[in-house]
């Protein structure tokens, strides 16, 4: 794991293409899906690649939701 600027370790998002997602991925994906109110994003039987893709998507979604609306 690598260290992010706020000293929390970044999760390993993938180690094997077709392997089942890790427990760490499942926990992170479940939390992100809850925070984004996208409960269909979490699935019990995802591969590591699918989980990594969904994690990245939800992190981007949450980042956009946290920004103020654009005004002119």
Secondary structure, 3 states (H helix, E strand, C coil): CCECCCCCECCCCCCCCCCECCHHHHHHHHHHHHHCCCHHHCCCCCEHHHHHHHHHHHHHHHHHHCCCCCCC
